[in-house]
Amino acid sequence: MANEASADGLIGVSVCYALAAQVWLRDLRLPAGSTVADALQASGFAQAFPVVQPWERGVGVFGRAAEPQTPLADGDRVEIYRGLSFDPKESRRRRAEHRRAKTARNGRVRPAGLL
């Protein structure tokens, strides 16, 4: 089973941090019962990125938020999140404004009921 430790009592986990142009990834073998905090420490993340505070933006396991004491299972991927380079709401607002301005310039108006 993927969630059980191997015969030697170790589980395999990955720790990743997605940068804008690359992904930092470490594959680890940890004792069964290890936590997210254990994986971060064993990965060397603090040494590789001394100015990044992983818990500031969040840490998760397969896209779900995790706490330092969250236990890990064999095959888990610990993800260290980074801040967004843009605000998604602001981007949607700008696209909508751009579409409205383009429609107004072209003099087109959509008939009611058509999308």
PASEBA-1860 file (N, C-alpha, C; in nm, 3 decimals):
! residues 115
1> MANEASAD> 0.083/-0.119/0.000/0.000/0.000/0.000/0.087/0.124/0.000 ~ 0.041/0.229/-0.067/0.119/0.351/-0.080/0.129/0.428/0.051 ~ 0.035/0.411/0.142/0.033/0.489/0.265/0.110/0.424/0.379 ~ 0.169/0.310/0.357/0.239/0.240/0.464/0.390/0.255/0.449 ~ 0.459/0.246/0.560/0.604/0.251/0.558/0.658/0.123/0.496 ~ 0.776/0.133/0.439/0.839/0.015/0.381/0.891/-0.075/0.493 ~ 0.944/-0.188/0.456/0.995/-0.285/0.554/1.101/-0.224/0.645 ~ 1.175/-0.125/0.596/1.279/-0.063/0.678/1.224/0.049/0.767
9> GLIGVSVC> 1.090/0.068/0.766/1.028/0.168/0.852/1.037/0.309/0.799 ~ 1.072/0.325/0.672/1.086/0.458/0.613/0.974/0.485/0.513 ~ 0.940/0.613/0.499/0.845/0.655/0.397/0.916/0.748/0.299 ~ 0.871/0.750/0.177/0.926/0.840/0.076/0.834/0.960/0.060 ~ 0.890/1.080/0.073/0.815/1.203/0.053/0.897/1.299/-0.031 ~ 0.830/1.395/-0.093/0.897/1.500/-0.169/0.864/1.633/-0.106 ~ 0.957/1.725/-0.115/0.935/1.863/-0.071/0.962/1.950/-0.193 ~ 0.866/2.036/-0.228/0.886/2.120/-0.346/0.849/2.265/-0.319
17> YALAAQVW> 0.915/2.352/-0.394/0.893/2.496/-0.387/0.899/2.547/-0.529 ~ 0.789/2.596/-0.581/0.783/2.643/-0.720/0.823/2.790/-0.727 ~ 0.931/2.814/-0.798/0.975/2.950/-0.824/0.916/2.993/-0.958 ~ 0.936/3.117/-0.997/0.879/3.166/-1.122/0.932/3.089/-1.243 ~ 1.058/3.054/-1.243/1.118/2.992/-1.361/1.165/2.847/-1.339 ~ 1.155/2.796/-1.218/1.203/2.661/-1.192/1.135/2.604/-1.067 ~ 1.156/2.476/-1.045/1.100/2.410/-0.927/1.214/2.350/-0.847 ~ 1.215/2.382/-0.718/1.312/2.323/-0.625/1.244/2.199/-0.568
25> LRDLRLPA> 1.308/2.083/-0.580/1.245/1.958/-0.539/1.348/1.870/-0.469 ~ 1.307/1.814/-0.356/1.392/1.719/-0.282/1.310/1.596/-0.251 ~ 1.362/1.479/-0.287/1.301/1.352/-0.251/1.370/1.301/-0.126 ~ 1.292/1.259/-0.028/1.345/1.219/0.101/1.294/1.082/0.143 ~ 1.370/1.016/0.228/1.326/0.895/0.299/1.328/0.933/0.446 ~ 1.212/0.927/0.509/1.198/0.967/0.649/1.139/0.853/0.730 ~ 1.162/0.855/0.861/1.099/0.753/0.946/0.947/0.765/0.942 ~ 0.879/0.652/0.947/0.733/0.652/0.955/0.693/0.737/1.075
33> GSTVADAL> 0.586/0.813/1.061/0.541/0.902/1.168/0.599/1.042/1.158 ~ 0.681/1.067/1.056/0.738/1.201/1.038/0.628/1.301/1.003 ~ 0.655/1.425/1.034/0.559/1.533/1.012/0.606/1.625/0.900 ~ 0.519/1.719/0.862/0.555/1.818/0.762/0.677/1.897/0.808 ~ 0.682/1.935/0.935/0.797/2.009/0.988/0.925/1.927/0.975 ~ 0.917/1.796/1.002/1.034/1.709/0.988/1.084/1.708/0.843 ~ 0.990/1.701/0.749/1.027/1.697/0.607/1.093/1.828/0.565 ~ 1.038/1.941/0.610/1.099/2.070/0.576/1.241/2.078/0.629
41> QASGFAQA> 1.260/2.035/0.752/1.394/2.041/0.811/1.491/1.949/0.737 ~ 1.449/1.827/0.708/1.537/1.731/0.641/1.567/1.769/0.497 ~ 1.480/1.848/0.435/1.498/1.883/0.294/1.610/1.983/0.271 ~ 1.646/2.059/0.372/1.746/2.164/0.354/1.688/2.293/0.299 ~ 1.556/2.306/0.304/1.491/2.425/0.250/1.542/2.553/0.316 ~ 1.556/2.553/0.446/1.601/2.674/0.517/1.740/2.718/0.472 ~ 1.826/2.622/0.440/1.960/2.656/0.392/1.956/2.705/0.247 ~ 1.869/2.647/0.167/1.859/2.686/0.026/1.792/2.821/0.008
49> FPVVQPWE> 1.696/2.852/0.097/1.620/2.978/0.088/1.612/3.043/0.226 ~ 1.724/3.097/0.273/1.728/3.148/0.410/1.632/3.265/0.438 ~ 1.591/3.339/0.337/1.502/3.452/0.362/1.354/3.416/0.350 ~ 1.324/3.295/0.306/1.184/3.254/0.288/1.134/3.188/0.416 ~ 1.024/3.235/0.467/0.959/3.175/0.583/0.844/3.089/0.530 ~ 0.859/2.957/0.524/0.759/2.874/0.457/0.619/2.884/0.516 ~ 0.606/2.903/0.645/0.473/2.907/0.706/0.403/3.040/0.685 ~ 0.478/3.141/0.638/0.419/3.273/0.615/0.315/3.269/0.503
57> RGVGVFGR> 0.346/3.203/0.391/0.254/3.193/0.277/0.175/3.063/0.280 ~ 0.223/2.968/0.357/0.152/2.843/0.369/0.230/2.724/0.317 ~ 0.199/2.611/0.374/0.258/2.483/0.336/0.142/2.385/0.324 ~ 0.151/2.296/0.229/0.044/2.199/0.213/0.097/2.064/0.169 ~ 0.007/1.968/0.168/0.037/1.835/0.118/-0.062/1.808/0.005 ~ -0.011/1.795/-0.116/-0.096/1.776/-0.234/-0.207/1.880/-0.244 ~ -0.172/2.007/-0.221/-0.268/2.115/-0.240/-0.361/2.142/-0.124 ~ -0.346/2.070/-0.016/-0.430/2.093/0.102/-0.343/2.151/0.213
65> AAEPQTPL> -0.392/2.257/0.274/-0.316/2.324/0.379/-0.276/2.226/0.489 ~ -0.155/2.243/0.538/-0.103/2.154/0.642/-0.039/2.237/0.752 ~ -0.036/2.181/0.870/0.029/2.241/0.986/0.163/2.170/1.007 ~ 0.252/2.228/1.086/0.381/2.163/1.109/0.369/2.021/1.163 ~ 0.269/1.995/1.245/0.255/1.864/1.308/0.175/1.764/1.223 ~ 0.136/1.802/1.102/0.061/1.712/1.014/0.146/1.589/0.982 ~ 0.096/1.469/1.010/0.174/1.348/0.979/0.177/1.321/0.829 ~ 0.286/1.264/0.785/0.303/1.233/0.643/0.287/1.084/0.618
73> ADGDRVEI> 0.246/1.052/0.496/0.234/0.914/0.451/0.329/0.892/0.335 ~ 0.360/0.768/0.310/0.448/0.733/0.199/0.391/0.789/0.069 ~ 0.475/0.859/-0.007/0.434/0.915/-0.135/0.382/1.057/-0.129 ~ 0.373/1.117/-0.011/0.321/1.253/0.001/0.417/1.354/-0.062 ~ 0.358/1.465/-0.112/0.437/1.576/-0.164/0.406/1.698/-0.079 ~ 0.507/1.749/-0.010/0.494/1.870/0.072/0.523/1.989/-0.019 ~ 0.429/2.083/-0.023/0.442/2.199/-0.111/0.457/2.325/-0.028 ~ 0.557/2.404/-0.060/0.580/2.532/0.007/0.528/2.639/-0.089
81> YRGLSFDP> 0.428/2.713/-0.044/0.364/2.809/-0.132/0.435/2.943/-0.129 ~ 0.421/3.016/-0.239/0.478/3.150/-0.247/0.366/3.247/-0.281 ~ 0.391/3.374/-0.261/0.289/3.474/-0.290/0.259/3.484/-0.438 ~ 0.138/3.526/-0.470/0.101/3.547/-0.609/0.171/3.670/-0.662 ~ 0.208/3.667/-0.789/0.271/3.783/-0.850/0.167/3.883/-0.898 ~ 0.039/3.845/-0.892/-0.070/3.934/-0.931/-0.194/3.899/-0.849 ~ -0.288/3.989/-0.845/-0.414/3.967/-0.775/-0.516/3.916/-0.877 ~ -0.566/3.793/-0.864/-0.659/3.739/-0.963/-0.785/3.824/-0.981
89> KESRRRRA> -0.836/3.883/-0.874/-0.955/3.968/-0.887/-0.924/4.091/-0.970 ~ -0.808/4.150/-0.946/-0.768/4.268/-1.022/-0.749/4.233/-1.169 ~ -0.691/4.118/-1.198/-0.672/4.076/-1.338/-0.806/4.057/-1.408 ~ -0.902/3.994/-1.342/-1.036/3.977/-1.402/-1.102/4.112/-1.428 ~ -1.089/4.204/-1.332/-1.148/4.337/-1.348/-1.088/4.408/-1.469 ~ -0.956/4.401/-1.484/-0.890/4.467/-1.597/-0.931/4.406/-1.731 ~ -0.944/4.273/-1.736/-0.988/4.209/-1.860/-1.129/4.252/-1.896 ~ -1.217/4.259/-1.797/-1.355/4.302/-1.823/-1.358/4.446/-1.873
97> EHRRAKTA> -1.279/4.533/-1.813/-1.272/4.673/-1.858/-1.219/4.679/-2.001 ~ -1.120/4.599/-2.031/-1.062/4.598/-2.166/-1.167/4.554/-2.268 ~ -1.244/4.449/-2.235/-1.349/4.403/-2.327/-1.456/4.511/-2.346 ~ -1.496/4.578/-2.238/-1.596/4.685/-2.250/-1.544/4.798/-2.338 ~ -1.418/4.837/-2.317/-1.360/4.946/-2.397/-1.351/4.906/-2.544 ~ -1.313/4.784/-2.571/-1.302/4.737/-2.710/-1.439/4.736/-2.776 ~ -1.540/4.689/-2.706/-1.676/4.685/-2.759/-1.725/4.827/-2.788 ~ -1.697/4.921/-2.698/-1.740/5.060/-2.716/-1.669/5.122/-2.837
105> RNGRVRPA> -1.541/5.092/-2.858/-1.466/5.147/-2.972/-1.520/5.094/-3.104 ~ -1.558/4.967/-3.104/-1.606/4.905/-3.227/-1.752/4.934/-3.254 ~ -1.820/4.993/-3.159/-1.960/5.027/-3.175/-2.052/4.907/-3.176 ~ -2.003/4.793/-3.130/-2.085/4.673/-3.127/-2.158/4.662/-2.994 ~ -2.277/4.616/-3.004/-2.354/4.587/-2.884/-2.413/4.449/-2.904 ~ -2.399/4.364/-2.808/-2.455/4.229/-2.819/-2.606/4.233/-2.801 ~ -2.678/4.161/-2.885/-2.823/4.153/-2.867/-2.855/4.088/-2.732 ~ -2.962/4.130/-2.672/-3.003/4.075/-2.544/-3.024/3.924/-2.556
113> GLL> -2.978/3.851/-2.457/-2.997/3.707/-2.455/-2.886/3.629/-2.521 ~ -2.797/3.694/-2.592/-2.684/3.622/-2.655/-2.558/3.649/-2.576 ~ -2.480/3.544/-2.557/-2.354/3.560/-2.485/-2.239/3.538/-2.576
END
